[in-house]
Structure formats: C-alpha cells, structure tokens
C-alpha cells in the first residue's frame, strides 16, 4: 500500500517535469527516488546544503 502511494506521487511529479518546469521536493523517504529520476539533487546535512 505504501509503495502504491509512492508510485502515485512519483507519477504526478513526473507528469509536470519538463525542461521548462522544476520541482522542489523535501523528502525523508529515499525510496521515492526509485520512481522519480531527478536531474539535480542537493543534500542538506547539519543545516548545510551540499
């Protein structure tokens, strides 16, 4: 059931991703990245963006 939810969210995000659009996602579950293929990732750790 949780996997279905991740897939539904990923489909919605992927549907709006175009070369002219971008999406900012703040995630705690790394598993969603199995369904969304980001072109750029920033990681925040210890209040610093890397």
PyMOL Python script that loads the backbone (N, CA, C, O; Angstrom):
from pymol import cmd

cmd.read_pdbstr("""\
ATOM      1  N   UNK A   1       0.823  -1.191   0.000  1.00  0.00           N
ATOM      2  CA  UNK A   1       0.000   0.000   0.000  1.00  0.00           C
ATOM      3  C   UNK A   1       0.873   1.264   0.000  1.00  0.00           C
ATOM      4  O   UNK A   1       0.602   2.204  -0.747  1.00  0.00           O
ATOM      5  N   UNK A   2       1.915   1.285   0.835  1.00  0.00           N
ATOM      6  CA  UNK A   2       2.806   2.444   0.873  1.00  0.00           C
ATOM      7  C   UNK A   2       3.537   2.605  -0.446  1.00  0.00           C
ATOM      8  O   UNK A   2       3.757   3.725  -0.906  1.00  0.00           O
ATOM      9  N   UNK A   3       3.914   1.485  -1.060  1.00  0.00           N
ATOM     10  CA  UNK A   3       4.588   1.535  -2.354  1.00  0.00           C
ATOM     11  C   UNK A   3       3.668   2.121  -3.418  1.00  0.00           C
ATOM     12  O   UNK A   3       4.114   2.882  -4.277  1.00  0.00           O
ATOM     13  N   UNK A   4       2.393   1.769  -3.364  1.00  0.00           N
ATOM     14  CA  UNK A   4       1.424   2.336  -4.309  1.00  0.00           C
ATOM     15  C   UNK A   4       1.326   3.847  -4.145  1.00  0.00           C
ATOM     16  O   UNK A   4       1.227   4.581  -5.129  1.00  0.00           O
ATOM     17  N   UNK A   5       1.353   4.303  -2.907  1.00  0.00           N
ATOM     18  CA  UNK A   5       1.298   5.738  -2.646  1.00  0.00           C
ATOM     19  C   UNK A   5       2.519   6.436  -3.237  1.00  0.00           C
ATOM     20  O   UNK A   5       2.387   7.481  -3.874  1.00  0.00           O
ATOM     21  N   UNK A   6       3.712   5.864  -3.029  1.00  0.00           N
ATOM     22  CA  UNK A   6       4.929   6.449  -3.597  1.00  0.00           C
ATOM     23  C   UNK A   6       4.861   6.498  -5.115  1.00  0.00           C
ATOM     24  O   UNK A   6       5.267   7.484  -5.729  1.00  0.00           O
ATOM     25  N   UNK A   7       4.351   5.439  -5.714  1.00  0.00           N
ATOM     26  CA  UNK A   7       4.235   5.401  -7.168  1.00  0.00           C
ATOM     27  C   UNK A   7       3.249   6.457  -7.671  1.00  0.00           C
ATOM     28  O   UNK A   7       3.495   7.084  -8.702  1.00  0.00           O
ATOM     29  N   UNK A   8       2.152   6.660  -6.966  1.00  0.00           N
ATOM     30  CA  UNK A   8       1.169   7.678  -7.365  1.00  0.00           C
ATOM     31  C   UNK A   8       1.775   9.073  -7.268  1.00  0.00           C
ATOM     32  O   UNK A   8       1.582   9.891  -8.168  1.00  0.00           O
ATOM     33  N   UNK A   9       2.491   9.353  -6.210  1.00  0.00           N
ATOM     34  CA  UNK A   9       3.142  10.655  -6.051  1.00  0.00           C
ATOM     35  C   UNK A   9       4.187  10.840  -7.144  1.00  0.00           C
ATOM     36  O   UNK A   9       4.275  11.912  -7.742  1.00  0.00           O
ATOM     37  N   UNK A  10       4.975   9.809  -7.407  1.00  0.00           N
ATOM     38  CA  UNK A  10       6.020   9.888  -8.426  1.00  0.00           C
ATOM     39  C   UNK A  10       5.414  10.141  -9.805  1.00  0.00           C
ATOM     40  O   UNK A  10       5.957  10.937 -10.572  1.00  0.00           O
ATOM     41  N   UNK A  11       4.314   9.490 -10.134  1.00  0.00           N
ATOM     42  CA  UNK A  11       3.656   9.705 -11.422  1.00  0.00           C
ATOM     43  C   UNK A  11       3.199  11.154 -11.553  1.00  0.00           C
ATOM     44  O   UNK A  11       3.338  11.761 -12.614  1.00  0.00           O
ATOM     45  N   UNK A  12       2.657  11.701 -10.474  1.00  0.00           N
ATOM     46  CA  UNK A  12       2.203  13.094 -10.508  1.00  0.00           C
ATOM     47  C   UNK A  12       3.376  14.046 -10.696  1.00  0.00           C
ATOM     48  O   UNK A  12       3.292  14.990 -11.481  1.00  0.00           O
ATOM     49  N   UNK A  13       4.461  13.804  -9.986  1.00  0.00           N
ATOM     50  CA  UNK A  13       5.645  14.660 -10.117  1.00  0.00           C
ATOM     51  C   UNK A  13       6.243  14.528 -11.510  1.00  0.00           C
ATOM     52  O   UNK A  13       6.559  15.533 -12.148  1.00  0.00           O
ATOM     53  N   UNK A  14       6.400  13.310 -11.981  1.00  0.00           N
ATOM     54  CA  UNK A  14       6.974  13.098 -13.312  1.00  0.00           C
ATOM     55  C   UNK A  14       6.129  13.727 -14.411  1.00  0.00           C
ATOM     56  O   UNK A  14       6.659  14.120 -15.450  1.00  0.00           O
ATOM     57  N   UNK A  15       4.821  13.825 -14.192  1.00  0.00           N
ATOM     58  CA  UNK A  15       3.953  14.392 -15.223  1.00  0.00           C
ATOM     59  C   UNK A  15       4.151  15.896 -15.396  1.00  0.00           C
ATOM     60  O   UNK A  15       3.834  16.435 -16.457  1.00  0.00           O
ATOM     61  N   UNK A  16       4.667  16.583 -14.378  1.00  0.00           N
ATOM     62  CA  UNK A  16       4.888  18.028 -14.501  1.00  0.00           C
ATOM     63  C   UNK A  16       6.342  18.382 -14.783  1.00  0.00           C
ATOM     64  O   UNK A  16       6.654  19.547 -15.028  1.00  0.00           O
ATOM     65  N   UNK A  17       7.228  17.407 -14.755  1.00  0.00           N
ATOM     66  CA  UNK A  17       8.638  17.675 -15.028  1.00  0.00           C
ATOM     67  C   UNK A  17       8.857  17.832 -16.531  1.00  0.00           C
ATOM     68  O   UNK A  17       8.641  16.898 -17.303  1.00  0.00           O
ATOM     69  N   UNK A  18       9.284  19.010 -16.928  1.00  0.00           N
ATOM     70  CA  UNK A  18       9.624  19.298 -18.311  1.00  0.00           C
ATOM     71  C   UNK A  18      10.894  20.143 -18.290  1.00  0.00           C
ATOM     72  O   UNK A  18      11.303  20.603 -17.224  1.00  0.00           O
ATOM     73  N   UNK A  19      11.522  20.356 -19.434  1.00  0.00           N
ATOM     74  CA  UNK A  19      12.705  21.235 -19.445  1.00  0.00           C
ATOM     75  C   UNK A  19      12.410  22.656 -18.964  1.00  0.00           C
ATOM     76  O   UNK A  19      13.325  23.374 -18.559  1.00  0.00           O
ATOM     77  N   UNK A  20      11.130  23.069 -19.007  1.00  0.00           N
ATOM     78  CA  UNK A  20      10.776  24.419 -18.564  1.00  0.00           C
ATOM     79  C   UNK A  20      10.262  24.471 -17.126  1.00  0.00           C
ATOM     80  O   UNK A  20      10.120  25.558 -16.567  1.00  0.00           O
ATOM     81  N   UNK A  21       9.979  23.318 -16.518  1.00  0.00           N
ATOM     82  CA  UNK A  21       9.452  23.259 -15.159  1.00  0.00           C
ATOM     83  C   UNK A  21      10.453  22.582 -14.234  1.00  0.00           C
ATOM     84  O   UNK A  21      11.273  21.767 -14.659  1.00  0.00           O
ATOM     85  N   UNK A  22      10.364  22.933 -12.987  1.00  0.00           N
ATOM     86  CA  UNK A  22      11.174  22.242 -11.983  1.00  0.00           C
ATOM     87  C   UNK A  22      10.312  21.984 -10.761  1.00  0.00           C
ATOM     88  O   UNK A  22       9.253  22.589 -10.592  1.00  0.00           O
ATOM     89  N   UNK A  23      10.774  21.084  -9.918  1.00  0.00           N
ATOM     90  CA  UNK A  23      10.042  20.715  -8.715  1.00  0.00           C
ATOM     91  C   UNK A  23      11.027  20.691  -7.561  1.00  0.00           C
ATOM     92  O   UNK A  23      12.106  20.108  -7.662  1.00  0.00           O
ATOM     93  N   UNK A  24      10.650  21.324  -6.473  1.00  0.00           N
ATOM     94  CA  UNK A  24      11.429  21.262  -5.247  1.00  0.00           C
ATOM     95  C   UNK A  24      10.741  20.273  -4.328  1.00  0.00           C
ATOM     96  O   UNK A  24       9.583  20.462  -3.955  1.00  0.00           O
ATOM     97  N   UNK A  25      11.450  19.223  -3.963  1.00  0.00           N
ATOM     98  CA  UNK A  25      10.901  18.218  -3.065  1.00  0.00           C
ATOM     99  C   UNK A  25      11.790  18.114  -1.842  1.00  0.00           C
ATOM    100  O   UNK A  25      13.011  18.004  -1.954  1.00  0.00           O
ATOM    101  N   UNK A  26      11.181  18.149  -0.700  1.00  0.00           N
ATOM    102  CA  UNK A  26      11.890  17.879   0.544  1.00  0.00           C
ATOM    103  C   UNK A  26      11.364  16.538   1.017  1.00  0.00           C
ATOM    104  O   UNK A  26      10.200  16.408   1.396  1.00  0.00           O
ATOM    105  N   UNK A  27      12.244  15.538   0.990  1.00  0.00           N
ATOM    106  CA  UNK A  27      11.802  14.174   1.263  1.00  0.00           C
ATOM    107  C   UNK A  27      12.575  13.579   2.422  1.00  0.00           C
ATOM    108  O   UNK A  27      13.725  13.933   2.682  1.00  0.00           O
ATOM    109  N   UNK A  28      11.921  12.679   3.099  1.00  0.00           N
ATOM    110  CA  UNK A  28      12.552  11.923   4.165  1.00  0.00           C
ATOM    111  C   UNK A  28      12.696  10.458   3.776  1.00  0.00           C
ATOM    112  O   UNK A  28      13.490   9.722   4.362  1.00  0.00           O
ATOM    113  N   UNK A  29      11.918  10.046   2.779  1.00  0.00           N
ATOM    114  CA  UNK A  29      11.939   8.661   2.327  1.00  0.00           C
ATOM    115  C   UNK A  29      12.697   8.569   1.019  1.00  0.00           C
ATOM    116  O   UNK A  29      12.221   9.030  -0.018  1.00  0.00           O
ATOM    117  N   UNK A  30      13.862   7.980   1.068  1.00  0.00           N
ATOM    118  CA  UNK A  30      14.716   7.873  -0.111  1.00  0.00           C
ATOM    119  C   UNK A  30      14.105   6.956  -1.165  1.00  0.00           C
ATOM    120  O   UNK A  30      14.476   7.031  -2.337  1.00  0.00           O
ATOM    121  N   UNK A  31      13.181   6.100  -0.769  1.00  0.00           N
ATOM    122  CA  UNK A  31      12.589   5.142  -1.702  1.00  0.00           C
ATOM    123  C   UNK A  31      11.862   5.805  -2.860  1.00  0.00           C
ATOM    124  O   UNK A  31      11.732   5.199  -3.923  1.00  0.00           O
ATOM    125  N   UNK A  32      11.390   7.018  -2.686  1.00  0.00           N
ATOM    126  CA  UNK A  32      10.673   7.682  -3.779  1.00  0.00           C
ATOM    127  C   UNK A  32      11.599   7.930  -4.966  1.00  0.00           C
ATOM    128  O   UNK A  32      11.139   8.083  -6.098  1.00  0.00           O
ATOM    129  N   UNK A  33      12.900   7.968  -4.705  1.00  0.00           N
ATOM    130  CA  UNK A  33      13.847   8.183  -5.799  1.00  0.00           C
ATOM    131  C   UNK A  33      13.951   6.965  -6.716  1.00  0.00           C
ATOM    132  O   UNK A  33      14.588   7.041  -7.767  1.00  0.00           O
ATOM    133  N   UNK A  34      13.344   5.857  -6.338  1.00  0.00           N
ATOM    134  CA  UNK A  34      13.284   4.696  -7.233  1.00  0.00           C
ATOM    135  C   UNK A  34      12.303   4.953  -8.366  1.00  0.00           C
ATOM    136  O   UNK A  34      12.373   4.309  -9.413  1.00  0.00           O
ATOM    137  N   UNK A  35      11.387   5.895  -8.158  1.00  0.00           N
ATOM    138  CA  UNK A  35      10.337   6.161  -9.133  1.00  0.00           C
ATOM    139  C   UNK A  35      10.502   7.512  -9.829  1.00  0.00           C
ATOM    140  O   UNK A  35       9.980   7.709 -10.926  1.00  0.00           O
ATOM    141  N   UNK A  36      11.224   8.446  -9.200  1.00  0.00           N
ATOM    142  CA  UNK A  36      11.482   9.756  -9.779  1.00  0.00           C
ATOM    143  C   UNK A  36      12.963   9.829 -10.114  1.00  0.00           C
ATOM    144  O   UNK A  36      13.808   9.515  -9.276  1.00  0.00           O
ATOM    145  N   UNK A  37      13.275  10.235 -11.312  1.00  0.00           N
ATOM    146  CA  UNK A  37      14.670  10.361 -11.727  1.00  0.00           C
ATOM    147  C   UNK A  37      15.039  11.841 -11.801  1.00  0.00           C
ATOM    148  O   UNK A  37      14.854  12.478 -12.838  1.00  0.00           O
ATOM    149  N   UNK A  38      15.555  12.383 -10.711  1.00  0.00           N
ATOM    150  CA  UNK A  38      15.881  13.809 -10.709  1.00  0.00           C
ATOM    151  C   UNK A  38      17.101  14.112 -11.568  1.00  0.00           C
ATOM    152  O   UNK A  38      17.974  13.263 -11.745  1.00  0.00           O
ATOM    153  N   UNK A  39      17.151  15.325 -12.097  1.00  0.00           N
ATOM    154  CA  UNK A  39      18.313  15.743 -12.880  1.00  0.00           C
ATOM    155  C   UNK A  39      19.354  16.415 -11.986  1.00  0.00           C
ATOM    156  O   UNK A  39      20.514  16.555 -12.374  1.00  0.00           O
ATOM    157  N   UNK A  40      18.938  16.829 -10.796  1.00  0.00           N
ATOM    158  CA  UNK A  40      19.843  17.508  -9.873  1.00  0.00           C
ATOM    159  C   UNK A  40      19.360  17.258  -8.450  1.00  0.00           C
ATOM    160  O   UNK A  40      18.164  17.337  -8.169  1.00  0.00           O
ATOM    161  N   UNK A  41      20.289  16.959  -7.564  1.00  0.00           N
ATOM    162  CA  UNK A  41      19.953  16.707  -6.155  1.00  0.00           C
ATOM    163  C   UNK A  41      20.866  17.552  -5.285  1.00  0.00           C
ATOM    164  O   UNK A  41      22.079  17.586  -5.493  1.00  0.00           O
ATOM    165  N   UNK A  42      20.282  18.232  -4.313  1.00  0.00           N
ATOM    166  CA  UNK A  42      21.042  18.911  -3.260  1.00  0.00           C
ATOM    167  C   UNK A  42      20.732  18.187  -1.959  1.00  0.00           C
ATOM    168  O   UNK A  42      19.580  17.845  -1.695  1.00  0.00           O
ATOM    169  N   UNK A  43      21.738  17.956  -1.161  1.00  0.00           N
ATOM    170  CA  UNK A  43      21.556  17.266   0.107  1.00  0.00           C
ATOM    171  C   UNK A  43      21.837  18.253   1.237  1.00  0.00           C
ATOM    172  O   UNK A  43      22.868  18.926   1.254  1.00  0.00           O
ATOM    173  N   UNK A  44      20.899  18.325   2.179  1.00  0.00           N
ATOM    174  CA  UNK A  44      21.068  19.194   3.350  1.00  0.00           C
ATOM    175  C   UNK A  44      21.437  18.294   4.523  1.00  0.00           C
ATOM    176  O   UNK A  44      20.706  17.366   4.868  1.00  0.00           O
ATOM    177  N   UNK A  45      22.572  18.583   5.122  1.00  0.00           N
ATOM    178  CA  UNK A  45      23.027  17.810   6.272  1.00  0.00           C
ATOM    179  C   UNK A  45      23.649  18.763   7.276  1.00  0.00           C
ATOM    180  O   UNK A  45      24.526  19.554   6.929  1.00  0.00           O
ATOM    181  N   UNK A  46      23.208  18.689   8.489  1.00  0.00           N
ATOM    182  CA  UNK A  46      23.752  19.580   9.510  1.00  0.00           C
ATOM    183  C   UNK A  46      23.545  21.036   9.186  1.00  0.00           C
ATOM    184  O   UNK A  46      24.418  21.864   9.442  1.00  0.00           O
ATOM    185  N   UNK A  47      22.370  21.364   8.611  1.00  0.00           N
ATOM    186  CA  UNK A  47      21.979  22.734   8.247  1.00  0.00           C
ATOM    187  C   UNK A  47      22.835  23.315   7.144  1.00  0.00           C
ATOM    188  O   UNK A  47      22.840  24.533   6.968  1.00  0.00           O
ATOM    189  N   UNK A  48      23.563  22.497   6.388  1.00  0.00           N
ATOM    190  CA  UNK A  48      24.370  22.959   5.257  1.00  0.00           C
ATOM    191  C   UNK A  48      23.889  22.281   3.986  1.00  0.00           C
ATOM    192  O   UNK A  48      23.558  21.095   3.993  1.00  0.00           O
ATOM    193  N   UNK A  49      23.850  23.031   2.900  1.00  0.00           N
ATOM    194  CA  UNK A  49      23.485  22.467   1.609  1.00  0.00           C
ATOM    195  C   UNK A  49      24.754  22.059   0.883  1.00  0.00           C
ATOM    196  O   UNK A  49      25.664  22.866   0.693  1.00  0.00           O
ATOM    197  N   UNK A  50      24.804  20.788   0.477  1.00  0.00           N
ATOM    198  CA  UNK A  50      25.993  20.282  -0.214  1.00  0.00           C
ATOM    199  C   UNK A  50      25.707  19.916  -1.619  1.00  0.00           C
ATOM    200  O   UNK A  50      26.604  19.473  -2.336  1.00  0.00           O
TER     201      UNK A  50
END
""", "prot")
cmd.dss("prot")
cmd.show_as("cartoon", "prot")
cmd.util.cbc("prot")
cmd.orient("prot")
